[in-house]
């Protein structure tokens, strides 16, 4: 699977998204890379950087010190006025104790569906996916 990323300056290049121990890691890494580089555009999406920072007990200044960036950069990423790179997302996740996809997909008080079902057998996961697809279709 290939996703755009930034290498060096601001020129987009392609890199291979590596899989984790199982195939479920590849889609997560792909989405993280796509959102971090701005390749997913046009559709608004909610970011939860502020919620994760506060959940971990960080002030903007303390998190900025931990990440080696300015407080202004932390603030601008939280408000969506500054794009973030994949490295920022990975460093942020490591600092606050979450997965890199969490700050761009869910607030801390909502559990990750991936983590809830990852140990279930394939048949059960398929049933859950069908149920969720049905719920989403009913809302559309």
TORDREN-340670 format. One record per residue: residue number from 0; chain; x, y, z of N, C-alpha, C in turn. Coordinates in nm, 2 decimals, m for minus. Last residue first. Layout:
    nr   kette     n_c1     n_c2     n_c3    ca_c1    ca_c2    ca_c3     c_c1     c_c2     c_c3
   NUM       A        X        Y        Z        X        Y        Z        X        Y        Z
...
// end
This chain:
    nr   kette     n_c1     n_c2     n_c3    ca_c1    ca_c2    ca_c3     c_c1     c_c2     c_c3
   139       A    m2.80     0.76     0.69    m2.78     0.84     0.57    m2.90     0.88     0.50
   138       A    m2.86     0.59     0.90    m2.85     0.73     0.93    m2.84     0.82     0.80
   137       A    m2.85     0.34     0.78    m2.98     0.39     0.83    m2.98     0.54     0.86
   136       A    m2.58     0.32     0.73    m2.67     0.33     0.61    m2.81     0.38     0.66
   135       A    m2.49     0.29     0.99    m2.45     0.40     0.91    m2.54     0.43     0.79
   134       A    m2.60     0.04     1.05    m2.63     0.16     1.13    m2.60     0.29     1.05
   133       A    m2.48    m0.13     0.86    m2.63    m0.11     0.86    m2.67     0.01     0.94
   132       A    m2.22    m0.11     0.94    m2.25    m0.06     0.81    m2.40    m0.04     0.80
   131       A    m2.24    m0.23     1.19    m2.20    m0.09     1.18    m2.24    m0.03     1.05
   130       A    m2.31    m0.50     1.11    m2.40    m0.42     1.20    m2.37    m0.27     1.19
   129       A    m2.08    m0.56     0.96    m2.21    m0.56     0.90    m2.31    m0.48     0.98
   128       A    m1.89    m0.56     1.17    m1.88    m0.46     1.05    m2.01    m0.45     0.98
   127       A    m1.98    m0.77     1.33    m1.98    m0.63     1.38    m1.97    m0.53     1.27
   126       A    m1.94    m0.98     1.16    m2.07    m0.95     1.21    m2.08    m0.81     1.26
   125       A    m1.66    m0.97     1.14    m1.74    m0.95     1.02    m1.89    m0.92     1.06
   124       A    m1.59    m1.04     1.40    m1.56    m0.91     1.35    m1.64    m0.87     1.22
   123       A    m1.68    m1.31     1.41    m1.74    m1.21     1.49    m1.71    m1.06     1.44
   122       A    m1.50    m1.42     1.22    m1.65    m1.43     1.20    m1.72    m1.32     1.28
   121       A    m1.24    m1.38     1.33    m1.28    m1.31     1.21    m1.43    m1.31     1.19
   120       A    m1.26    m1.34     1.69    m1.24    m1.42     1.57    m1.29    m1.35     1.45
   119       A    m1.11    m1.06     1.87    m1.23    m1.15     1.83    m1.20    m1.23     1.71
   118       A    m0.92    m0.88     1.91    m0.89    m1.02     1.96    m1.01    m1.12     1.93
   117       A    m1.02    m0.64     1.82    m0.90    m0.70     1.75    m0.88    m0.84     1.79
   116       A    m1.23    m0.49     1.92    m1.26    m0.61     1.85    m1.14    m0.69     1.79
   115       A    m1.12    m0.27     2.05    m1.22    m0.35     2.12    m1.24    m0.49     2.05
   114       A    m0.95    m0.16     1.87    m0.89    m0.22     1.99    m0.99    m0.31     2.06
   113       A    m1.13    m0.06     1.69    m1.03    m0.15     1.65    m0.98    m0.23     1.77
   112       A    m1.27     0.13     1.84    m1.34     0.00     1.79    m1.24    m0.10     1.75
   111       A    m1.15     0.29     2.11    m1.12     0.26     1.98    m1.19     0.12     1.94
   110       A    m1.39     0.47     2.32    m1.29     0.36     2.30    m1.27     0.34     2.15
   109       A    m1.40     0.80     2.40    m1.47     0.70     2.32    m1.36     0.59     2.29
   108       A    m1.25     0.98     2.54    m1.35     0.91     2.61    m1.43     0.81     2.53
   107       A    m1.07     1.10     2.35    m1.02     1.00     2.44    m1.13     0.92     2.52
   106       A    m1.22     1.12     2.02    m1.18     1.18     2.15    m1.14     1.07     2.24
   105       A    m1.09     1.01     1.70    m1.18     1.00     1.81    m1.13     1.07     1.93
   104       A    m0.91     1.08     1.48    m1.03     0.99     1.46    m1.13     0.99     1.58
   103       A    m0.69     1.21     1.53    m0.76     1.25     1.41    m0.88     1.17     1.39
   102       A    m0.58     1.09     1.76    m0.61     1.24     1.76    m0.69     1.29     1.64
   101       A    m0.55     0.81     1.67    m0.65     0.86     1.77    m0.68     1.01     1.77
   100       A    m0.34     0.73     1.51    m0.47     0.76     1.44    m0.57     0.82     1.54
    99       A    m0.13     0.68     1.69    m0.13     0.79     1.60    m0.26     0.83     1.53
    98       A    m0.27     0.60     2.01    m0.22     0.55     1.88    m0.22     0.68     1.79
    97       A    m0.13     0.75     2.32    m0.24     0.70     2.23    m0.18     0.65     2.10
    96       A     0.03     0.91     2.50    m0.01     0.77     2.52    m0.13     0.72     2.44
    95       A     0.14     1.15     2.45     0.01     1.15     2.53    m0.04     1.01     2.55
    94       A     0.38     1.09     2.32     0.38     1.18     2.44     0.25     1.16     2.52
    93       A     0.29     0.94     2.10     0.38     0.88     2.20     0.38     0.96     2.33
    92       A     0.14     1.13     1.96     0.08     1.01     2.01     0.16     0.94     2.12
    91       A     0.34     1.32     1.89     0.23     1.36     1.98     0.17     1.23     2.04
    90       A     0.50     1.17     1.72     0.56     1.22     1.85     0.45     1.25     1.94
    89       A     0.31     1.12     1.51     0.37     1.01     1.58     0.43     1.05     1.72
    88       A     0.26     1.39     1.44     0.15     1.30     1.48     0.20     1.18     1.56
    87       A     0.51     1.47     1.35     0.44     1.54     1.46     0.33     1.45     1.52
    86       A     0.54     1.29     1.13     0.63     1.28     1.25     0.57     1.35     1.37
    85       A     0.35     1.38     0.95     0.33     1.25     1.01     0.42     1.24     1.14
    84       A     0.27     1.73     1.02     0.33     1.62     0.95     0.32     1.49     1.02
    83       A    m0.02     1.94     1.01     0.09     1.87     1.09     0.14     1.76     1.00
    82       A    m0.12     2.27     0.94    m0.11     2.13     0.91     0.00     2.07     0.99
    81       A    m0.29     2.50     1.13    m0.16     2.46     1.09    m0.17     2.31     1.06
    80       A    m0.54     2.55     1.23    m0.48     2.65     1.14    m0.34     2.62     1.09
    79       A    m0.65     2.37     1.41    m0.66     2.34     1.27    m0.61     2.45     1.17
    78       A    m0.61     2.40     1.68    m0.72     2.48     1.62    m0.74     2.45     1.47
    77       A    m0.39     2.23     1.71    m0.51     2.21     1.79    m0.63     2.28     1.72
    76       A    m0.19     2.36     1.56    m0.24     2.22     1.52    m0.37     2.19     1.59
    75       A    m0.17     2.59     1.71    m0.22     2.60     1.57    m0.26     2.46     1.52
    74       A    m0.07     2.50     1.96    m0.20     2.57     1.95    m0.25     2.57     1.81
    73       A     0.18     2.40     1.87     0.08     2.31     1.94    m0.06     2.37     1.93
    72       A     0.30     2.64     1.78     0.27     2.53     1.68     0.17     2.43     1.74
    71       A     0.31     2.79     2.01     0.23     2.84     1.90     0.20     2.72     1.81
    70       A     0.50     2.65     2.15     0.37     2.65     2.21     0.27     2.69     2.10
    69       A     0.73     2.48     1.93     0.68     2.60     2.00     0.54     2.57     2.05
    68       A     0.88     2.16     2.00     0.82     2.26     1.91     0.78     2.38     1.99
    67       A     0.95     1.93     2.14     1.06     2.01     2.08     1.01     2.11     1.98
    66       A     0.77     1.78     2.29     0.78     1.75     2.14     0.90     1.83     2.08
    65       A     0.80     1.89     2.54     0.82     1.75     2.52     0.85     1.71     2.38
    64       A     0.73     2.16     2.49     0.87     2.12     2.54     0.90     1.98     2.52
    63       A     0.46     2.12     2.42     0.56     2.18     2.33     0.70     2.15     2.36
    62       A     0.36     2.03     2.67     0.37     1.94     2.55     0.46     1.99     2.44
    61       A     0.40     2.26     2.82     0.47     2.14     2.86     0.47     2.04     2.74
    60       A     0.23     2.44     2.68     0.37     2.47     2.69     0.45     2.34     2.73
    59       A    m0.02     2.33     2.70     0.03     2.34     2.57     0.19     2.36     2.58
    58       A    m0.02     2.08     2.96    m0.05     2.21     2.91     0.01     2.22     2.77
    57       A    m0.14     1.74     3.00    m0.03     1.84     2.95    m0.09     1.98     2.93
    56       A    m0.30     1.53     3.06    m0.26     1.62     3.17    m0.15     1.72     3.13
    55       A    m0.42     1.37     2.88    m0.29     1.32     2.93    m0.23     1.42     3.04
    54       A    m0.64     1.53     2.83    m0.66     1.40     2.89    m0.53     1.34     2.95
    53       A    m0.52     1.74     2.69    m0.58     1.76     2.82    m0.60     1.63     2.90
    52       A    m0.45     1.60     2.45    m0.35     1.67     2.53    m0.40     1.69     2.67
    51       A    m0.70     1.51     2.36    m0.60     1.41     2.40    m0.49     1.48     2.49
    50       A    m0.82     1.76     2.31    m0.88     1.67     2.40    m0.78     1.56     2.45
    49       A    m0.65     1.87     2.11    m0.67     1.94     2.24    m0.72     1.84     2.34
    48       A    m0.68     1.68     1.90    m0.55     1.70     1.96    m0.57     1.76     2.10
    47       A    m0.89     1.59     1.73    m0.90     1.58     1.88    m0.77     1.60     1.95
    46       A    m1.06     1.70     1.44    m0.93     1.66     1.51    m0.95     1.67     1.66
    45       A    m1.29     1.61     1.20    m1.26     1.66     1.33    m1.13     1.61     1.38
    44       A    m1.29     1.71     0.86    m1.28     1.61     0.96    m1.24     1.67     1.09
    43       A    m1.44     1.78     0.55    m1.40     1.83     0.68    m1.39     1.71     0.77
    42       A    m1.30     1.71     0.24    m1.40     1.67     0.34    m1.35     1.71     0.48
    41       A    m1.09     1.84     0.11    m1.22     1.86     0.07    m1.33     1.82     0.17
    40       A    m0.84     1.57     0.14    m0.88     1.71     0.15    m1.03     1.72     0.09
    39       A    m0.58     1.39     0.21    m0.73     1.38     0.22    m0.78     1.52     0.24
    38       A    m0.33     1.48     0.22    m0.38     1.42     0.09    m0.53     1.40     0.10
    37       A    m0.21     1.59     0.44    m0.31     1.67     0.37    m0.36     1.61     0.24
    36       A    m0.05     1.43     0.58     0.01     1.50     0.47    m0.09     1.59     0.40
    35       A    m0.22     1.32     0.77    m0.11     1.40     0.82    m0.05     1.48     0.70
    34       A    m0.39     1.17     0.61    m0.44     1.29     0.68    m0.33     1.38     0.73
    33       A    m0.22     0.97     0.51    m0.30     1.05     0.42    m0.35     1.18     0.49
    32       A    m0.12     0.85     0.74    m0.03     0.92     0.64    m0.11     1.01     0.55
    31       A    m0.36     0.75     0.86    m0.27     0.85     0.93    m0.18     0.92     0.83
    30       A    m0.43     0.57     0.66    m0.52     0.68     0.69    m0.44     0.79     0.76
    29       A    m0.22     0.39     0.67    m0.25     0.46     0.54    m0.33     0.58     0.57
    28       A    m0.24     0.29     0.93    m0.12     0.36     0.89    m0.14     0.44     0.76
    27       A    m0.48     0.16     0.90    m0.47     0.26     1.00    m0.35     0.35     0.96
    26       A    m0.43    m0.04     0.70    m0.52     0.07     0.67    m0.51     0.18     0.77
    25       A    m0.22    m0.19     0.85    m0.19    m0.12     0.72    m0.30    m0.01     0.69
    24       A    m0.32    m0.33     1.07    m0.24    m0.21     1.09    m0.22    m0.13     0.96
    23       A    m0.45    m0.55     0.98    m0.53    m0.44     1.03    m0.45    m0.31     1.05
    22       A    m0.27    m0.75     0.92    m0.32    m0.67     0.81    m0.40    m0.55     0.86
    21       A    m0.02    m0.75     1.18    m0.13    m0.81     1.11    m0.18    m0.71     1.01
    20       A     0.20    m0.62     1.27     0.20    m0.77     1.29     0.08    m0.83     1.22
    19       A     0.19    m0.38     1.02     0.23    m0.42     1.15     0.23    m0.57     1.16
    18       A     0.33    m0.28     0.70     0.22    m0.34     0.78     0.28    m0.38     0.92
    17       A     0.42     0.04     0.58     0.46    m0.09     0.63     0.34    m0.15     0.71
    16       A     0.37     0.21     0.29     0.32     0.20     0.43     0.35     0.06     0.48
    15       A     0.62     0.35     0.09     0.54     0.22     0.12     0.50     0.23     0.27
    14       A     0.57     0.68    m0.03     0.65     0.58     0.04     0.56     0.46     0.07
    13       A     0.61     0.95    m0.25     0.54     0.83    m0.21     0.63     0.74    m0.13
    12       A     0.61     1.30    m0.18     0.67     1.18    m0.24     0.59     1.06    m0.19
    11       A     0.57     1.65    m0.20     0.51     1.52    m0.17     0.59     1.41    m0.25
    10       A     0.77     1.89    m0.06     0.74     1.82    m0.18     0.69     1.68    m0.15
     9       A     0.86     2.05     0.15     0.72     2.03     0.13     0.68     1.96     0.00
     8       A     1.15     1.89     0.25     1.07     2.01     0.25     0.92     1.98     0.23
     7       A     1.18     1.57     0.36     1.26     1.69     0.35     1.16     1.81     0.36
     6       A     0.89     1.44     0.24     1.03     1.41     0.27     1.11     1.53     0.25
     5       A     0.56     1.35     0.32     0.66     1.46     0.29     0.80     1.41     0.33
     4       A     0.36     1.12     0.15     0.42     1.17     0.27     0.51     1.28     0.23
     3       A     0.10     0.90     0.03     0.18     1.02     0.01     0.24     1.06     0.15
     2       A     0.12     0.55     0.03     0.06     0.67     0.07     0.15     0.79     0.05
     1       A     0.06     0.22    m0.08     0.14     0.34    m0.09     0.06     0.46    m0.05
     0       A     0.08    m0.12     0.00     0.00     0.00     0.00     0.09     0.12     0.00
// end
